[in-house]
């Protein structure tokens, strides 16, 4: 049995000579801007996740050079797949495409038949209720489950008190036997637990929540959608380049871990709110109070995906999601529609549950297997178990968590404040800055990167206009 765990270790930046070499190499690209790079400062983008990649694409399309500084040795941020574990790639981070009309869908459709999307329907989902497994259409005949369905359907119109979902359930005397379905559908969906997720948060992005009810996965890797862009940007990406500080008092300047300093036309920061909140990226002057308040008010928790491979499939072949009444609220079959032979399940846990698991010091793989034994009986999971893998995003130093979600302290203006520039010198992108109902999604990250790039281009355009008038 081989158990795998990815926990990236923070690497020191490469030597100053290496950095200078790459900056020099970057100045001599064979395009119109390259002829002037010795005099023109690039736009520096902190992070080569989806937001950073899309920001760079927009800048290059407009003729503005940029350089992406990526702390890890990987490109894609929280989009990452594991290959070789099964006969199909398994997503360790972002997995579903939420909605049928968004930036990811547009990108996927641009590939034509080269990218196949699989739509998943709730009729293939199962719920454990009173110790029995039922498909959702059967479970809906139960009055308490039907009430849970109605609650989910009405979330966008909620205008009641500023409570967590858990507090709302307690105050409304919601039947306890159906709570676990809501924990899976709402808590896990947002990478947290019901004691932290705000009821009002759904009203703030009603359209976005409704779009999340239509879900797709890709037959291949999620990152395949971005590989043509990554290839285009590859010689503009400096991997294992840790940014320690950003000085925005005068000309924006980035200081690397090895002390190297790079001046910029502008800086776009795409770091997660958990990274920004941890204070490992210094700002001089310090971040203004409204941005600090936004960082403290928007939620983002630690969490993990637990992959389990078995010799045989002991669950219904039609099952996709499994909403459980155990400690781990949700499992799903990532191979559905991709590999009829695969016997793989993924468990997902975040929020207070992930923290409890960490405090207990248990092996999350063995814990998940025992949860399945309880659900299916006869130690079916234990007897069939082959190997597991844990993707612990809370332990990933350059992510430090899953994705953002609304707490009872989160206001709509907080996401706008998070995305607001620092004196038109330092700009911010990333899914948490999306203020239009797409936070916590890949397409939200894409759109935020394009928005930040547009703000930079507006800045450059205004400066060019001023310079022209002076001449």
C-alpha positions in Angstrom: 0.0 0.0 0.0 1.4 3.4 -1.0 0.0 6.5 0.4 0.8 9.8 -1.3 0.6 13.3 0.2 1.5 16.5 -1.5 2.7 19.2 0.8 4.9 21.7 -1.1 7.9 23.0 0.8 8.7 26.7 0.5 11.8 26.9 -1.7 14.3 29.8 -1.5 14.4 31.9 -4.7 17.2 31.2 -7.1 20.3 33.3 -7.0 20.4 36.9 -8.1 22.4 36.0 -11.1 19.8 33.6 -12.3 17.1 36.2 -11.9 19.1 38.9 -13.7 19.8 36.4 -16.5 16.1 35.8 -17.0 15.1 39.4 -16.8 17.8 40.1 -19.5 16.5 37.2 -21.6 13.0 38.6 -21.1 14.1 41.9 -22.5 15.1 40.5 -25.8 11.9 38.8 -27.0 11.3 39.1 -30.7 8.3 41.4 -30.7 7.7 45.1 -31.0 8.1 45.8 -27.3 11.4 43.9 -27.0 13.2 46.7 -28.8 12.4 49.0 -25.9 12.5 46.7 -23.0 15.8 48.1 -21.6 13.9 51.4 -21.0 10.4 50.2 -20.3 9.6 48.4 -17.0 7.4 45.3 -17.3 4.2 44.6 -15.5 5.0 42.1 -12.8 2.4 39.5 -12.0 2.7 37.7 -8.6 1.4 34.1 -9.1 1.0 31.8 -12.2 -2.4 30.6 -11.3 -5.4 31.0 -13.6 -5.8 34.7 -12.6 -2.2 35.5 -13.3 -2.2 33.6 -16.6 -5.3 35.4 -17.8 -4.0 38.8 -16.7 -0.7 38.2 -18.7 -2.7 37.1 -21.8 -4.7 40.3 -21.7 -1.6 42.4 -21.3 0.3 40.7 -24.1 -2.8 40.9 -26.4 -2.7 44.7 -25.9 1.1 44.9 -26.6 2.2 45.3 -23.0 5.1 43.1 -21.7 4.9 41.3 -18.4 6.7 38.9 -16.3 5.1 36.3 -14.0 6.7 35.5 -10.7 5.7 32.1 -9.4 6.8 30.9 -6.0 6.4 27.2 -6.6 7.7 25.0 -9.4 4.3 24.5 -10.9 2.0 26.6 -13.1 -1.8 26.6 -12.6 -2.2 27.5 -8.9 -5.1 25.6 -7.4 -5.7 23.8 -10.7 -3.7 20.6 -10.5 -4.2 16.9 -11.5 -2.7 13.7 -10.3 -1.8 11.2 -13.1 -0.9 7.6 -12.8 -3.1 7.0 -9.7 -5.9 5.6 -12.0 -6.3 5.2 -15.7 -7.6 8.8 -15.9 -6.3 12.1 -14.4 -7.8 13.0 -11.0 -8.1 16.6 -10.1 -6.5 17.6 -6.8 -7.8 21.1 -6.9 -10.5 22.7 -9.0 -12.6 20.0 -10.7 -16.0 21.1 -11.8 -17.1 23.8 -14.3 -20.0 25.5 -12.6 -22.6 26.8 -15.0 -23.1 26.5 -18.8 -22.2 30.1 -19.7 -19.0 31.5 -18.4 -15.3 32.1 -19.3 -14.3 28.5 -18.7 -17.1 27.2 -20.9 -16.1 29.7 -23.7 -12.5 28.5 -23.4 -13.5 24.9 -23.6 -15.8 25.3 -26.6 -12.9 27.1 -28.4 -11.1 23.7 -28.5 -14.0 22.2 -30.5 -14.0 18.4 -30.3 -10.5 18.4 -28.7 -12.1 18.9 -25.2 -14.9 16.8 -24.0 -17.2 18.1 -21.2 -19.3 15.7 -19.1 -22.5 17.1 -17.5 -23.5 15.6 -14.2 -27.0 15.4 -13.0 -28.3 15.3 -9.4 -30.4 12.2 -10.3 -27.0 10.3 -10.1 -26.4 11.5 -6.6 -27.1 9.4 -3.5 -28.0 10.3 0.1 -27.6 8.2 3.2 -30.7 8.6 5.3 -31.5 6.7 8.4 -28.7 4.3 7.6 -30.0 3.6 4.0 -28.6 4.7 0.7 -31.1 6.3 -1.6 -30.9 8.1 -4.9 -32.0 11.8 -4.6 -35.3 11.3 -6.4 -36.2 8.6 -3.9 -34.9 10.6 -1.0 -37.0 13.6 -2.1 -40.1 11.7 -1.1 -39.0 12.1 2.5 -40.5 15.3 4.1 -37.4 16.4 5.8 -35.2 15.9 2.7 -37.8 17.8 0.6 -37.6 20.6 3.1 -33.8 20.7 2.6 -34.4 20.9 -1.2 -36.7 23.8 -0.8 -34.2 25.6 1.5 -31.5 25.3 -1.2 -33.8 26.4 -4.0 -34.7 29.5 -2.0 -31.3 30.6 -0.9 -30.9 33.3 -3.5 -34.0 35.1 -2.1 -33.0 34.9 1.6 -33.3 38.3 3.3 -33.4 37.3 6.9 -31.1 37.7 9.8 -27.3 37.7 9.4 -26.8 34.1 10.6 -24.6 31.2 9.7 -26.4 28.4 8.0 -26.0 26.3 11.2 -27.6 29.0 13.3 -30.4 29.4 10.8 -31.1 25.6 11.0 -31.2 25.7 14.8 -33.4 28.7 15.0 -35.8 27.3 12.4 -36.0 23.9 14.2 -34.8 22.3 11.0 -35.0 18.4 11.3 -31.6 17.2 12.3 -31.8 14.0 10.3 -31.5 16.1 7.0 -28.7 18.5 8.1 -25.9 16.3 6.6 -27.3 16.8 3.1 -27.1 20.6 3.6 -23.6 20.2 5.1 -22.5 18.4 1.9 -24.4 20.6 -0.6 -23.7 24.0 1.0 -20.7 23.6 3.4 -18.6 21.3 1.2 -19.6 23.3 -1.9 -17.9 26.3 -0.3 -14.9 24.6 1.1 -16.1 25.1 4.7 -18.7 24.0 7.2 -22.2 25.2 8.1 -21.0 26.9 11.4 -19.0 29.4 9.3 -21.0 29.8 6.1 -23.4 32.8 6.0 -27.0 32.6 4.9 -26.8 36.1 3.4 -23.9 35.1 1.3 -26.1 33.3 -1.1 -28.3 36.4 -1.6 -25.2 38.4 -2.5 -24.5 36.2 -5.5 -27.9 34.8 -6.3 -27.2 34.4 -10.1 -23.9 32.8 -9.3 -25.4 30.3 -7.0 -28.1 29.3 -9.5 -25.4 28.8 -12.1 -23.6 26.4 -9.8 -26.5 24.0 -10.0 -25.4 23.0 -13.5 -22.0 21.2 -13.3 -19.6 19.7 -15.7 -16.2 18.0 -15.6 -13.6 17.5 -18.3 -12.7 14.1 -19.6 -9.1 15.1 -19.5 -7.2 17.4 -17.1 -8.6 20.8 -16.2 -5.3 22.5 -16.9 -5.4 21.3 -20.5 -7.7 24.3 -21.2 -4.8 26.6 -20.3 -1.9 24.7 -21.8 -1.8 26.7 -25.1 -1.7 29.9 -23.0 1.0 28.4 -20.7 3.1 27.5 -23.7 2.8 31.1 -25.0 3.8 32.5 -21.7 6.4 30.0 -20.6 9.4 32.1 -21.2 7.8 34.9 -19.2 7.2 32.8 -16.1 9.9 32.6 -13.5 9.2 29.5 -11.3 10.5 29.1 -7.7 10.7 32.9 -7.5 9.4 33.9 -4.1 8.2 37.5 -3.7 8.7 38.8 -0.2 7.7 42.4 -0.4 6.1 45.0 -2.7 7.1 48.7 -2.3 4.5 51.0 -3.8 5.5 54.3 -2.3 7.1 55.5 -5.5 7.7 53.4 -8.6 6.3 50.0 -7.7 9.1 47.6 -6.9 9.1 43.9 -6.1 11.7 42.4 -3.7 12.4 38.7 -4.0 13.5 36.3 -1.3 17.1 36.6 -2.3 17.1 40.4 -2.1 16.8 41.0 -5.8 14.7 44.0 -6.6 12.7 44.5 -9.9 11.0 47.8 -10.8 7.7 47.6 -12.6 5.2 49.7 -14.5 2.6 48.0 -12.3 2.2 44.9 -10.1 -0.7 42.5 -10.2 -1.0 40.4 -7.1 -3.0 37.1 -7.4 -2.1 35.5 -4.1 -4.9 33.9 -2.2 -6.5 35.7 0.7 -5.1 33.1 3.1 -1.6 34.0 1.9 -2.3 37.7 2.1 -3.9 37.3 5.5 -0.8 35.4 6.8 1.4 38.4 6.2 4.1 36.5 4.4 4.0 39.1 1.6 5.0 42.5 2.9 3.6 45.8 1.6 5.3 49.2 2.0 3.4 51.3 2.8 1.2 48.8 4.7 -2.2 47.7 3.2 -4.9 50.3 3.9 -7.5 49.5 6.5 -10.3 48.7 4.1 -8.3 46.0 2.4 -7.2 44.5 5.8 -10.9 44.5 6.8 -11.8 42.7 3.6 -9.1 40.1 4.2 -10.3 39.4 7.7 -14.0 39.3 6.7 -14.0 37.0 3.7 -13.6 33.3 4.7 -11.0 30.8 3.4 -10.4 27.6 5.2 -7.9 24.7 5.2 -9.1 21.6 3.5 -8.2 18.5 1.7 -9.2 16.0 -1.0 -8.7 12.4 -0.1 -8.3 10.0 -3.0 -9.1 6.3 -2.5 -8.5 3.5 -4.9 -10.1 0.0 -4.5 -9.8 -3.4 -6.2 -13.5 -3.5 -6.9 -16.3 -1.0 -7.0 -18.7 -1.7 -4.2 -21.0 1.3 -4.8 -23.8 1.7 -7.4 -22.3 2.1 -10.9 -24.7 5.1 -11.5 -23.6 7.0 -8.4 -21.7 10.2 -8.8 -22.0 12.2 -5.5 -22.6 10.5 -2.2 -23.9 12.7 0.6 -23.2 11.0 3.9 -24.3 11.3 7.5 -20.8 10.6 8.7 -18.0 12.9 9.7 -16.9 13.3 6.0 -20.0 14.8 4.4 -19.2 14.0 0.8 -17.6 11.4 -1.5 -17.9 11.2 -5.3 -16.7 9.0 -8.1 -14.3 11.0 -10.2 -14.1 8.3 -12.9 -17.9 8.5 -13.7 -18.1 9.0 -17.5 -14.4 8.7 -17.8 -13.4 5.1 -16.9 -16.0 2.4 -16.4 -13.4 0.2 -14.8 -12.1 2.7 -12.2 -12.9 2.0 -8.6 -11.9 5.4 -7.2 -13.7 7.7 -4.7 -12.8 11.2 -3.6 -13.6 12.6 -0.2 -13.6 16.4 0.4 -13.4 18.1 3.7 -12.8 21.6 4.8 -13.6 24.2 7.5 -13.9 23.1 11.1 -14.0 19.4 10.1 -10.6 19.6 8.5 -9.3 21.3 11.6 -10.7 18.6 13.8 -9.0 15.9 11.7 -5.7 17.7 12.0 -6.0 18.0 15.8 -6.9 14.3 16.1 -3.7 13.4 14.3 -5.4 10.6 12.4 -4.4 9.3 9.0 -7.0 10.9 6.7 -6.8 8.0 4.3 -7.5 5.3 6.8 -10.2 7.6 8.4 -12.0 7.9 5.1 -11.8 4.1 4.5 -13.4 3.5 7.9 -16.1 6.0 7.1 -17.0 4.0 4.0 -17.0 0.8 6.0 -19.6 2.3 8.2 -21.7 3.4 5.2 -21.5 0.2 3.1 -21.0 -2.3 5.9 -19.0 -5.6 6.1 -15.7 -3.7 6.0 -16.2 -3.6 2.2 -13.9 -0.6 1.8 -11.2 -2.0 4.0 -11.1 -5.4 2.3 -11.0 -3.8 -1.2 -8.7 -0.8 -0.4 -5.5 -0.5 -2.5 -4.0 2.9 -2.0 -4.7 6.5 -1.2 -3.5 10.1 -1.8 -4.1 13.3 0.1 -4.1 16.7 -1.4 -3.8 19.0 1.6 -4.3 22.5 0.4 -4.1 24.0 3.9 -0.5 22.7 4.1 0.4 24.1 0.6 2.5 27.2 1.6 1.6 29.3 -1.5 -2.2 28.5 -1.3 -2.8 27.9 2.5 -6.4 26.8 1.9 -9.2 26.0 -0.5 -11.1 29.0 -1.8 -13.1 32.0 -0.5 -16.6 31.9 0.9 -19.0 34.4 2.6 -18.9 34.6 6.4 -21.4 36.6 8.5 -18.8 39.4 8.4 -18.6 39.4 4.6 -20.2 42.4 2.9 -20.5 42.8 -0.9 -18.1 45.8 -0.7 -15.4 43.7 0.8 -14.7 41.9 -2.4 -14.6 45.2 -4.2 -12.2 46.5 -1.6 -10.0 43.4 -2.0 -9.8 44.0 -5.7 -9.1 47.7 -5.4 -5.7 48.9 -6.5 -3.1 50.6 -4.3 -2.7 54.1 -5.7 -3.0 52.7 -9.3 0.3 50.9 -8.8 -0.5 47.6 -7.3 -3.5 45.7 -8.6 -5.3 42.6 -7.2 -6.8 39.6 -8.9 -7.9 36.1 -7.9 -11.3 34.4 -7.3 -11.8 36.1 -4.0 -11.8 39.5 -5.7 -14.7 38.6 -7.9 -17.7 40.7 -6.9 -20.1 39.4 -9.5 -21.2 36.1 -8.1 -18.3 33.9 -9.3 -16.1 33.8 -6.3 -14.7 30.4 -5.5 -14.6 29.3 -9.2 -12.1 29.1 -11.9 -14.1 31.3 -14.2 -14.2 33.9 -11.4 -10.4 33.7 -11.2 -10.1 34.1 -15.0 -12.4 37.1 -15.1 -10.6 38.8 -12.2 -7.3 38.5 -14.0 -8.7 40.1 -17.1 -10.3 42.9 -15.0 -6.9 43.7 -13.3 -5.2 43.7 -16.7 -7.8 46.1 -18.0 -7.1 48.4 -15.0 -3.4 48.3 -15.8 -4.0 49.1 -19.5 -6.2 52.0 -18.5 -3.4 53.3 -16.3 -0.8 52.9 -19.1 -3.1 54.5 -21.6 -3.8 57.5 -19.3 0.0 58.0 -18.8 0.6 57.8 -22.5 -2.0 60.4 -23.1 -0.5 62.7 -20.5 3.0 62.2 -22.1 1.6 63.0 -25.5 0.1 66.2 -24.3 3.4 67.3 -22.7 5.1 66.8 -26.0 
